[in-house]
Amino acid sequence: MVYKGIISAVDRDQMTAEVIIPELDNMVTPMLSVAREIAADDLTVDNKCVVALFSQNLADGAIISIL
């Protein structure tokens, strides 16, 4: 599934971020990998993003775009 989310924490060194997903009752993902096309400078708390989840496990996903 693909969701719109809000970045809640960032690790620019690892290029990972946690995301709040409002559509899933504001669940927070673990740190997710960020697509290579996204610049580290674009990873800021409160930025909106697009998250692809590959299963029911919130850790099984990636941030694929910044909005």
C-alpha positions in Angstrom: 0.0 0.0 0.0 1.0 3.6 -0.6 0.4 6.2 2.0 0.9 9.9 2.6 2.8 10.5 5.8 4.6 13.1 7.9 8.3 12.7 8.8 8.7 12.5 12.6 12.4 11.7 13.0 15.4 11.7 10.7 18.8 10.0 10.5 20.6 11.7 7.6 23.8 9.7 8.0 21.8 6.4 7.5 19.3 8.0 5.1 16.4 6.7 7.2 13.3 8.4 8.7 10.3 7.6 10.9 6.9 8.5 9.5 3.5 9.2 11.1 0.8 7.7 8.9 -2.5 9.6 9.6 -4.5 7.1 7.5 -3.5 4.3 9.9 -4.6 6.1 13.1 -1.3 8.1 13.3 0.8 5.0 13.6 4.5 5.7 13.6 6.8 3.5 11.4 10.2 2.4 12.6 13.1 4.0 10.7 12.5 3.4 7.0 15.0 3.6 4.1 14.8 6.6 1.9 14.8 6.4 -1.9 18.2 7.4 -3.4 16.6 10.1 -5.4 15.7 12.0 -2.3 18.3 14.5 -1.1 19.4 14.4 2.6 18.5 18.2 2.8 14.8 17.3 2.0 14.6 15.0 5.0 13.2 17.3 7.7 10.8 16.7 10.5 7.2 17.7 9.6 7.8 17.3 5.8 5.1 15.4 4.0 6.2 12.2 2.2 5.0 9.2 0.3 5.6 5.8 2.0 5.3 2.4 0.3 4.6 -0.4 2.7 5.1 -3.9 1.3 3.3 -5.9 3.9 1.4 -5.5 7.2 4.7 -5.0 9.0 5.4 -1.2 9.3 9.1 -1.9 9.1 8.7 -3.4 5.6 8.6 -0.2 3.6 10.4 2.8 2.2 10.0 6.5 1.7 9.7 7.0 -2.0 9.0 10.7 -2.4 8.9 14.0 -0.6 5.8 16.2 -1.2 
